[in-house]
Amino acid sequence: MVDRFDEVLVAQISTAGMEQVRDDVVEALNQVLKPKGILFKNRGNARKLEDLPQYVEVASGAVPEVVVLEENGVSFQAPVMEGQKTGWFYDHRLNRDRLRHYVKGKRVLDVFSMHLHRDNMIDLLRAGSRHIDRNLQILDQGHQGPDHPVHPCIPETDYIKAIFARLTVQ
């Protein structure tokens, strides 16, 4: 997997076979895409299954801690060195597009979980807002786009959830 952040590439190799040709992958990426830097974020459960080492390493050039990217006319900062997988989830782009209509000119916190049921997410948001004496208002809800369809007989395919909320003073 390779995600491109303008002139920086963040890649993840999950199998022993690909690990063996890692240098060839770096050479091909440099030759075809000519990035300023390539970062390997080789960690995760798939690597553990094949007894591969877990590591994060700059394979070529220079890679900053955080890259700035623009999506749907909104500027974001992606923590490529520390973030999960490659540091950015492009499959959330439609939800972030919906978000921009609520946040123009504001700083926001983008929090996510792929492992919680929607009702559990709302319960956690509600509890958190009560803990800090704020009212929670759910403005909108989203989910995955057409490139990640939900199969009605396989609940696990409904894994992208988005809740657009704001907190107000009580």
Residue frames relative to the residue before (quaternion, step in Angstrom):
aa qw qx qy qz dx dy dz
M 1.0000 0.0000 0.0000 0.0000 0.00 0.00 0.00
V 0.0064 -0.7789 0.6268 -0.0203 3.55 -1.00 0.90
D 0.1012 -0.7558 0.6444 0.0565 3.55 -0.89 0.99
R 0.2442 -0.7749 0.5703 0.1208 3.53 -0.99 0.89
F 0.0849 -0.7611 0.6430 0.0077 3.53 -0.88 1.08
D 0.7666 -0.2891 0.1332 0.5577 3.55 0.19 1.32
E 0.8235 -0.1840 0.1462 0.5164 3.61 -0.37 -1.18
V 0.6286 0.4820 -0.3415 0.5058 3.60 1.26 0.33
L 0.1832 -0.7706 0.6036 0.0914 3.56 -0.98 0.90
V 0.1003 -0.7581 0.6418 0.0570 3.55 -1.04 0.83
A 0.0477 -0.8325 0.5505 -0.0408 3.55 -0.55 1.22
Q 0.1328 -0.7616 0.6287 0.0841 3.52 -1.29 0.48
I 0.1334 -0.7594 0.6345 0.0535 3.53 -0.85 1.06
S 0.1616 -0.8416 0.5138 0.0385 3.55 -0.69 1.12
T 0.7546 0.3649 -0.1970 0.5085 3.60 1.21 -0.26
A 0.6153 -0.5621 0.4146 0.3654 3.54 -1.23 0.55
G 0.6225 0.5573 -0.3422 0.4299 3.59 1.01 -0.76
M 0.6958 0.4454 -0.2724 0.4932 3.58 0.92 -0.87
E 0.5914 0.5676 -0.3671 0.4397 3.59 1.09 -0.64
Q 0.6349 0.5471 -0.3243 0.4387 3.59 1.07 -0.72
V 0.7591 0.3163 -0.1881 0.5370 3.61 1.12 -0.56
R 0.2041 0.8288 -0.4945 0.1642 3.56 1.24 0.50
D 0.6676 0.4990 -0.3089 0.4581 3.60 0.87 -0.89
D 0.6297 0.5207 -0.3268 0.4749 3.58 1.08 -0.70
V 0.6145 0.5388 -0.3351 0.4689 3.58 1.08 -0.76
V 0.6525 0.5079 -0.3101 0.4692 3.59 0.91 -0.93
E 0.6556 0.5137 -0.3083 0.4597 3.58 0.90 -0.93
A 0.6734 0.4942 -0.2988 0.4615 3.60 0.89 -0.91
L 0.6516 0.5085 -0.3187 0.4640 3.60 0.94 -0.86
N 0.6549 0.5021 -0.3113 0.4712 3.60 0.97 -0.84
Q 0.6783 0.5061 -0.2908 0.4464 3.57 0.93 -0.89
V 0.7556 0.4015 -0.2172 0.4697 3.58 0.84 -0.95
L 0.8101 0.3021 -0.1341 0.4843 3.60 0.79 -1.00
K 0.2039 -0.8306 0.4933 0.1588 3.59 1.27 -0.43
P 0.1404 0.8227 -0.5388 0.1149 3.62 0.75 0.99
K 0.5508 -0.5755 0.4796 0.3679 3.56 -1.31 0.27
G 0.8089 -0.0395 0.0364 0.5854 3.57 1.18 -0.54
I 0.1650 -0.7487 0.6339 0.1022 3.51 -1.30 0.55
L 0.1019 -0.7842 0.6119 0.0177 3.53 -0.84 1.08
F 0.1960 -0.7432 0.6262 0.1311 3.57 -0.98 0.89
K 0.0805 -0.7527 0.6525 0.0355 3.55 -0.89 1.02
N 0.0836 0.8377 -0.5248 0.1258 3.50 0.43 1.27
R 0.4331 0.6210 -0.5361 0.3732 3.48 0.09 1.39
G 0.4454 0.6794 -0.5019 0.2970 3.54 -1.17 0.52
N 0.7136 -0.4950 0.3137 0.3839 3.51 -1.34 0.33
A 0.6149 0.5530 -0.3646 0.4280 3.60 0.99 -0.70
R 0.6496 0.5038 -0.3191 0.4715 3.60 1.00 -0.76
K 0.6222 0.5440 -0.3417 0.4474 3.58 1.04 -0.73
L 0.6201 0.5600 -0.3392 0.4324 3.59 1.02 -0.78
E 0.7530 0.3454 -0.1916 0.5262 3.57 1.12 -0.66
D 0.4641 -0.7117 0.4145 0.3260 3.58 1.28 0.37
L 0.3530 0.7220 -0.5121 0.3031 3.56 0.96 0.87
P 0.5406 -0.6249 0.4429 0.3481 3.59 -1.05 0.64
Q 0.3772 -0.6877 0.5763 0.2293 3.53 -1.24 0.62
Y 0.2288 0.7852 -0.5530 0.1592 3.60 -0.74 0.97
V 0.2040 -0.6968 0.6702 0.1539 3.49 -1.40 0.42
E 0.1283 0.8184 -0.5363 0.1617 3.56 -0.61 1.14
V 0.3891 -0.6653 0.5808 0.2620 3.53 -1.07 0.79
A 0.2288 -0.8118 0.5294 0.0918 3.56 -0.56 1.20
S 0.8031 0.0061 0.0425 0.5943 3.56 1.15 -0.55
G 0.8470 0.1745 -0.1207 0.4874 3.56 -1.07 0.73
A 0.5880 -0.5485 0.4554 0.3821 3.53 -1.21 -0.66
V 0.0830 -0.7841 0.6150 0.0109 3.55 -1.01 0.91
P 0.3394 -0.7449 0.5332 0.2134 3.61 -0.73 1.02
E 0.6502 -0.5061 0.3951 0.4062 3.57 -1.30 0.31
V 0.7891 0.1087 -0.0044 0.6046 3.54 0.99 -0.95
V 0.1540 -0.7621 0.6187 0.1126 3.57 -1.02 0.78
V 0.3379 -0.7062 0.5856 0.2101 3.53 -1.15 0.72
L 0.0290 0.7937 -0.6068 0.0310 3.53 -0.91 0.90
E 0.2815 -0.7393 0.5841 0.1816 3.51 -1.22 0.49
E 0.0288 0.7766 -0.6259 0.0655 3.52 -0.94 0.99
N 0.8436 0.0026 -0.0384 0.5355 3.58 -0.77 1.02
G 0.6956 -0.4946 0.2724 0.4442 3.58 1.06 0.73
V 0.6358 0.4884 -0.3269 0.5003 3.60 1.28 0.18
S 0.3579 -0.7327 0.5433 0.1996 3.56 -1.00 0.86
F 0.0516 -0.7901 0.6107 -0.0130 3.57 -0.92 1.00
Q 0.2655 -0.7112 0.6190 0.2012 3.53 -1.31 0.37
A 0.1232 -0.7979 0.5886 0.0412 3.57 -0.72 1.09
P 0.3179 -0.7644 0.5327 0.1761 3.60 -0.68 1.09
V 0.1399 -0.8581 0.4866 0.0856 3.58 0.38 1.21
M 0.6515 0.5152 -0.3291 0.4492 3.61 1.03 -0.64
E 0.8039 0.3125 -0.1328 0.4883 3.59 0.91 -0.91
G 0.5726 0.6345 -0.3827 0.3510 3.60 1.09 -0.57
Q 0.6144 -0.5418 0.4235 0.3869 3.54 -1.31 0.35
K 0.8219 0.1164 -0.1331 0.5415 3.57 -1.15 0.65
T 0.8112 -0.2221 0.1611 0.5164 3.57 -0.68 -1.02
G 0.6391 -0.5781 0.3118 0.4001 3.59 1.25 0.14
W 0.7804 0.1807 -0.1002 0.5902 3.58 1.22 -0.23
F 0.2336 -0.7671 0.5811 0.1393 3.56 -1.00 0.76
Y 0.2535 -0.8024 0.5255 0.1255 3.56 -0.11 1.32
D 0.6160 0.5672 -0.3624 0.4093 3.62 1.10 -0.49
H 0.6186 0.5136 -0.3537 0.4779 3.61 1.27 0.05
R 0.3542 0.7879 -0.4635 0.1971 3.59 1.26 0.03
L 0.6508 0.5104 -0.3361 0.4506 3.63 0.97 -0.73
N 0.6491 0.4958 -0.3222 0.4786 3.59 1.04 -0.69
R 0.6446 0.4950 -0.3321 0.4788 3.58 1.01 -0.72
D 0.5939 0.5475 -0.3650 0.4628 3.60 1.12 -0.57
R 0.6410 0.5011 -0.3197 0.4856 3.59 1.01 -0.77
L 0.6331 0.5648 -0.3222 0.4200 3.57 1.01 -0.84
R 0.6300 0.5884 -0.3502 0.3666 3.59 0.89 -0.86
H 0.6146 0.5610 -0.3494 0.4306 3.59 1.13 -0.54
Y 0.6976 0.4572 -0.2644 0.4842 3.59 1.20 -0.43
V 0.8023 0.3861 -0.1354 0.4346 3.57 1.04 -0.70
K 0.2684 0.7951 -0.5162 0.1713 3.60 1.17 0.22
G 0.8441 0.1326 -0.1344 0.5019 3.54 -0.77 1.10
K 0.6607 0.4898 -0.3068 0.4791 3.60 1.25 0.14
R 0.4005 -0.6412 0.5833 0.2971 3.53 -1.32 0.33
V 0.0465 -0.8094 0.5854 -0.0009 3.57 -0.92 0.88
L 0.3736 -0.6793 0.5835 0.2419 3.50 -1.33 0.38
D 0.1690 -0.7694 0.6126 0.0653 3.55 -0.76 1.13
V 0.0390 0.7948 -0.5989 0.0896 3.57 -0.38 1.28
F 0.0227 0.8215 -0.5684 0.0386 3.56 -0.94 0.76
S 0.0091 -0.7548 0.6543 0.0453 3.49 -1.37 0.30
M 0.2805 -0.7636 0.5593 0.1597 3.53 -0.88 0.92
H 0.6876 0.5286 -0.2672 0.4200 3.58 1.22 -0.26
L 0.6322 0.5205 -0.3398 0.4625 3.58 1.23 -0.02
H 0.4616 -0.6217 0.5530 0.3074 3.52 -1.16 0.65
R 0.6442 -0.5533 0.3590 0.3873 3.59 -1.06 0.69
D 0.6540 0.5115 -0.3214 0.4553 3.62 0.91 -0.84
N 0.6437 0.5091 -0.3213 0.4725 3.59 1.04 -0.74
M 0.6146 0.5380 -0.3471 0.4609 3.58 1.04 -0.73
I 0.6698 0.4926 -0.3001 0.4677 3.58 0.90 -0.91
D 0.6251 0.5327 -0.3360 0.4610 3.59 1.01 -0.77
L 0.6660 0.4939 -0.3032 0.4696 3.60 0.95 -0.85
L 0.6392 0.5114 -0.3286 0.4711 3.58 0.97 -0.78
R 0.6447 0.5213 -0.3126 0.4636 3.57 0.96 -0.90
A 0.6730 0.4906 -0.2982 0.4663 3.59 0.86 -0.94
G 0.6552 0.5155 -0.3136 0.4546 3.58 0.95 -0.82
S 0.6615 0.4986 -0.3170 0.4620 3.57 0.95 -0.81
R 0.6368 0.5147 -0.3290 0.4705 3.58 1.02 -0.72
H 0.6257 0.5644 -0.3317 0.4241 3.56 1.01 -0.82
I 0.7676 0.3053 -0.1803 0.5339 3.60 1.05 -0.68
D 0.4931 -0.7087 0.3921 0.3176 3.57 1.28 0.49
R 0.4831 0.6170 -0.4638 0.4134 3.53 0.81 1.11
N 0.4253 -0.6537 0.5558 0.2879 3.54 -1.27 0.43
L 0.2774 -0.7415 0.5903 0.1574 3.54 -0.99 0.88
Q 0.0391 -0.7717 0.6346 0.0150 3.54 -0.95 0.93
I 0.2201 -0.7556 0.6030 0.1302 3.58 -0.72 1.06
L 0.2424 -0.8133 0.5218 0.0866 3.53 -0.56 1.25
D 0.7922 -0.0700 0.1252 0.5932 3.55 1.00 -0.83
Q 0.1583 -0.7598 0.6179 0.1257 3.55 -1.30 0.29
G 0.0776 -0.8059 0.5866 0.0219 3.54 -1.07 0.75
H 0.1528 -0.7617 0.6209 0.1044 3.52 -1.34 -0.02
Q 0.7574 -0.3884 0.2475 0.4630 3.56 -1.22 -0.23
G 0.5272 -0.6463 0.4720 0.2857 3.50 -1.32 0.48
P 0.7472 -0.4247 0.2792 0.4281 3.56 -1.30 0.00
D 0.6122 0.5465 -0.3625 0.4418 3.60 1.20 -0.28
H 0.7264 0.2729 -0.2005 0.5981 3.59 1.35 -0.04
P 0.0364 -0.8566 0.5139 0.0270 3.61 0.58 1.08
V 0.4041 -0.6810 0.5610 0.2413 3.53 -1.25 0.60
H 0.2465 -0.7406 0.6066 0.1511 3.56 -0.89 0.96
P 0.4566 -0.7340 0.4235 0.2709 3.63 -0.57 1.09
C 0.7009 0.4467 -0.2756 0.4830 3.62 1.14 -0.46
I 0.7172 0.3585 -0.2291 0.5519 3.59 1.29 -0.09
P 0.2596 -0.8207 0.4861 0.1509 3.60 0.10 1.27
E 0.5864 0.6025 -0.3725 0.3930 3.61 1.09 -0.60
T 0.6111 0.5673 -0.3645 0.4146 3.61 1.15 -0.43
D 0.6247 0.4868 -0.3381 0.5084 3.60 1.28 -0.17
Y 0.2224 0.8419 -0.4576 0.1800 3.54 0.68 1.13
I 0.6738 0.4365 -0.3183 0.5042 3.61 1.14 -0.25
K 0.0425 0.7864 -0.6108 0.0816 3.52 -0.70 1.15
A 0.0455 -0.7871 0.6147 0.0232 3.56 -1.06 0.70
I 0.0580 -0.7643 0.6420 0.0174 3.53 -0.97 0.91
F 0.1703 -0.7766 0.6023 0.0720 3.54 -0.67 1.14
A 0.0982 0.8183 -0.5473 0.1454 3.53 -0.41 1.24
R 0.1275 -0.7552 0.6303 0.1270 3.50 -1.32 0.26
L 0.3430 -0.7094 0.5801 0.2064 3.50 -1.28 0.49
T 0.0837 -0.7793 0.6192 0.0476 3.55 -1.01 0.81
V 0.5588 -0.5857 0.4629 0.3612 3.56 -1.23 0.47
Q 0.4699 -0.6878 0.4799 0.2753 3.56 -0.98 0.89
